Amino acid sequence: MVEKAILFGPCIGELYWEAARFAMILPYYKQRKYKNEKIKYVVLTREERFDLYGKHADVLVPLRIDGDYSKFQPNCYRLEGFTVSKYMNIIKKFYTQYSKKFSLIEHVYPNISGKNFLDKNQFDQKKMIFDFKPRGENYKLVDNYLPSDGKLVVVLAPRYRRGFARNWRRWPEFYDLLSQDKQMMSRYTFVICGKPGEYIPDEKHRFYDMNDISLSSSTSKIGLLLVILERSCFVCGSQSAIPNLGLLYGKEVLEFGHQKTLHTVTYNLFNTPVTFLENKNYNIDPSLFFEKFKKQLTKGAN
């Protein structure tokens, strides 16, 4: 008897759009819509994003796009310049390949035609179950890397994308201020998180950095990030995907940027505590930002 299966993906756009507006529809299918039915869940996505689906998926299929981010800029559910016909060709091949192995019930993927690519409600938010389950090896790597000294874990998200208008160049000054605060350094474990090439590391290596963790075949950068967020108590950075994911994990967030309502209301589905400093030019003073950071982080500690 041929096994039943449901195909998911690909979702080729922005990380947050895949994480919060597509991937978490899979647990709904598995835990509610087809509860107690024997169905395989097959996901097509980039290997670096496998752990957005993690243990919810039965089969993870690597998506490879020629040129990918070097040629195309992610924008909502699509890649700019990557045609709808090319996208549909990927979908057709995926369907054809797995229709030979399974009896397919559904194929779930974003519609990027016309203006559909920017429709935040294309997948019903009420049916999203935000139950991230990275593969187990991610937990092992993070637990082996971070100290087991009882300190609270704080995530720093210093996003810096080349050619991007929303960059803050003064993270090194913030790192200097933080490292000089002996009380903060003794009380917390600070972990710098970001995509390689798109964040500012601490060149003096005074903090933990998720990119110092060597990946294994069953882990991913997003998997490590999700585990670190799960382990954390607080997230700090400019407006970007990592603080938004922190909100989904129910972790208090301090961030700055130019879209306050979007990042404190629209993306804050569970009304997680968040402090947003409006800074349209991304030129906030490091001393001011550090003092706000210290105040928010330690407000309930004394």
GIGI-V242449 format. One record per pair of residues at least 12 apart in sequence whose ideal C-beta (glycine too) atoms are under 8 Angstrom apart, sorted by the first residue. I is the first residue (numbers start at 0). J is the second residue. D is the distance in whole Angstrom. If there is no record, write none. Layout:
BEGIN
i=(I I)
j=(J J)
d=(D D)
END
This chain:
BEGIN
i=(1 1 2 2 2 2 2 2 3 3 3 3 3 3 3 3 4 4 4 4 4 4 4 4 4 4 5 5 5 5 5 5 5 5 5 5 5 6 6 6 6 6 6 6 6 6 6 6 7 7 7 7 7 7 7 7 7 7 7 8 8 8 8 8 8 8 8 9 9 9 9 9 9 9 9 10 10 10 10 10 11 11 11 11 11 11 11 11 11 12 12 12 12 12 12 12 12 12 13 13 13 13 13 14 14 14 14 15 15 15 15 16 16 17 17 17 18 18 18 18 18 19 19 19 19 19 19 19 20 20 20 20 20 20 21 21 21 22 22 22 23 23 23 23 23 24 24 24 24 24 25 25 25 25 25 26 26 26 27 27 27 28 28 28 29 30 31 31 33 38 39 39 39 40 40 40 40 40 41 41 41 41 41 41 42 42 42 42 43 43 43 43 44 44 44 44 45 45 45 45 46 46 46 46 47 47 47 48 48 49 49 49 49 50 50 50 50 50 50 50 50 50 51 51 51 53 53 53 53 53 53 54 54 54 54 55 55 60 62 64 64 64 74 74 75 75 76 76 76 76 76 76 76 76 77 77 77 83 83 86 90 90 93 94 109 109 119 124 129 129 131 131 131 131 133 133 133 133 133 133 134 134 134 135 136 136 136 136 137 137 137 137 137 137 138 140 140 140 140 140 140 141 141 141 141 141 144 144 144 145 145 145 145 145 146 148 150 150 150 151 151 151 151 151 151 152 152 152 152 152 152 152 153 153 153 153 153 153 153 153 153 153 154 154 154 154 154 154 154 154 154 154 154 154 155 155 155 155 155 155 155 156 156 156 156 156 156 156 156 156 156 156 157 157 157 157 157 157 157 157 157 158 158 158 158 158 158 158 158 159 159 159 159 160 161 161 164 165 165 165 165 165 165 166 167 167 167 167 167 168 169 169 170 171 171 171 172 173 173 173 174 174 174 174 176 176 176 177 177 177 177 178 178 178 180 183 183 183 186 186 187 188 189 189 190 190 190 190 190 190 191 191 191 191 192 192 192 192 192 193 193 193 194 195 195 209 209 209 224 224 225 228 228 228 228 228 229 231 231 231 232 232 233 233 233 233 233 233 234 234 234 234 234 235 235 235 235 235 236 237 237 237 237 238 238 238 238 238 238 238 238 239 242 242 242 243 243 245 246 246 246 246 246 246 247 247 247 249 249 250 251 251 251 251 252 252 252 252 253 253 253 253 253 253 253 254 254 254 254 255 255 255 255 255 255 255 256 256 256 256 257 257 257 257 259 259 262 263 274 274 276 276)
j=(101 102 37 38 39 100 101 102 36 37 38 39 101 102 103 104 38 39 40 41 97 100 101 102 103 104 28 33 38 39 40 41 103 104 105 106 107 41 42 43 93 94 97 103 105 106 107 108 24 25 40 41 42 43 52 56 106 107 108 21 42 43 44 62 93 107 108 43 44 62 86 89 90 93 108 22 44 76 108 109 62 64 73 76 77 78 81 86 111 73 74 75 76 77 78 109 111 116 73 74 75 76 240 48 73 221 240 240 243 244 266 75 76 44 48 51 51 221 240 244 247 127 129 243 244 247 266 268 76 119 121 122 124 127 76 109 122 48 51 52 127 128 129 130 131 107 122 123 126 127 40 42 52 55 56 55 128 130 126 127 128 40 105 107 55 128 126 128 104 104 57 58 101 52 55 56 57 58 56 57 58 60 97 101 56 58 59 60 60 62 89 93 59 60 61 62 61 62 63 67 59 61 62 219 219 220 221 219 221 134 219 221 222 131 133 134 137 218 219 221 222 225 131 221 225 131 132 133 134 222 225 132 133 134 135 130 132 93 89 78 81 89 116 117 116 117 109 110 111 115 116 117 118 121 109 111 116 111 112 111 106 108 106 106 121 122 265 268 247 268 225 229 247 248 219 221 222 223 225 226 217 218 222 217 215 217 218 222 218 219 222 223 225 226 226 212 213 214 215 218 223 212 223 226 227 230 207 211 212 188 190 207 227 230 188 188 186 187 188 186 187 188 231 232 233 187 188 190 227 230 231 232 187 188 189 190 231 232 233 234 235 296 190 192 227 228 231 233 234 235 236 241 245 250 189 190 191 192 206 235 236 192 193 198 234 235 236 237 239 241 242 254 170 173 191 193 198 199 200 236 237 193 197 198 236 237 239 240 241 193 197 198 199 197 196 197 281 237 238 239 256 257 281 281 237 255 281 282 283 199 283 285 199 199 201 202 285 285 288 289 201 203 205 206 285 286 289 189 206 289 292 203 205 206 293 293 296 297 297 300 296 207 206 207 206 207 208 209 227 231 206 207 208 209 208 209 224 227 241 209 210 241 220 210 220 223 224 227 241 244 244 241 244 245 248 250 248 245 248 250 250 251 250 251 252 253 295 296 250 251 252 253 254 252 253 254 292 296 254 254 255 256 281 254 255 256 257 258 261 262 275 254 254 262 273 262 266 271 266 267 268 269 271 273 268 269 271 269 271 271 271 272 273 295 271 272 273 274 273 274 276 291 292 295 296 273 274 275 276 275 276 277 278 281 283 288 275 277 278 281 277 278 279 281 275 277 275 275 291 295 288 291)
d=(6 5 7 8 6 8 5 7 7 7 5 7 6 5 8 6 6 4 7 5 6 8 3 7 6 7 6 7 6 8 6 7 7 5 5 7 7 5 8 7 6 6 6 6 7 4 7 8 8 6 7 7 5 7 7 8 8 5 7 8 5 4 5 7 8 8 6 5 6 5 8 6 7 7 7 7 7 7 7 6 8 7 8 7 6 5 7 7 8 5 6 5 4 5 7 7 8 7 5 7 6 8 7 7 8 8 5 4 5 7 8 6 6 7 6 6 5 8 7 6 8 8 8 7 8 6 7 8 8 6 7 6 8 8 8 6 6 8 4 6 4 6 5 7 8 7 5 8 6 6 6 7 6 5 7 5 4 5 4 7 5 7 8 8 6 6 8 8 8 7 4 6 6 8 7 5 5 7 7 7 4 7 6 7 4 7 6 7 5 5 8 5 7 8 8 5 7 5 8 8 8 5 8 7 5 6 6 7 6 8 5 8 7 8 4 6 6 7 5 5 3 6 7 6 8 7 4 5 5 7 8 4 8 6 8 8 6 7 7 7 7 8 7 8 5 4 4 8 5 7 4 7 8 7 8 4 4 6 5 6 7 6 8 6 6 8 8 7 5 7 5 8 8 8 8 8 4 8 5 6 5 7 6 8 5 4 5 8 5 7 4 6 7 5 5 5 8 8 7 6 6 7 6 4 6 7 7 7 5 6 7 6 8 7 6 8 7 6 4 7 5 7 8 5 8 7 5 6 7 5 4 6 5 7 5 7 6 7 5 8 7 7 6 5 6 6 5 7 4 7 8 7 7 8 6 7 5 7 7 6 6 6 6 7 6 7 3 7 6 4 6 8 4 8 6 6 5 4 8 6 8 6 6 6 6 6 4 8 7 8 7 6 5 5 8 8 8 6 7 8 7 8 6 6 5 8 5 8 7 8 8 5 4 7 7 7 4 5 6 6 5 7 7 7 6 7 4 7 8 7 8 7 5 8 7 6 8 8 8 7 7 6 4 7 7 4 7 6 6 7 5 7 5 7 8 5 6 6 6 8 8 7 7 6 7 5 6 6 7 7 7 8 6 6 5 6 6 7 8 6 7 7 6 5 8 7 8 6 5 7 5 8 8 7 5 7 6 8 6 6 6 6 7 5 7 3 7 6 8 5 8 8 5 7 8 7 5 8 6 5 7 7 4 6 7 7 8 6 5 7 7 4 7 7 7 7 4 7 8 5 8 7 6 5 8 7 8 6 7 7 4 7 4 8 5 7 7 8 6 7 7 7 4 8 5 6 6 5 7 6 7 7)
END
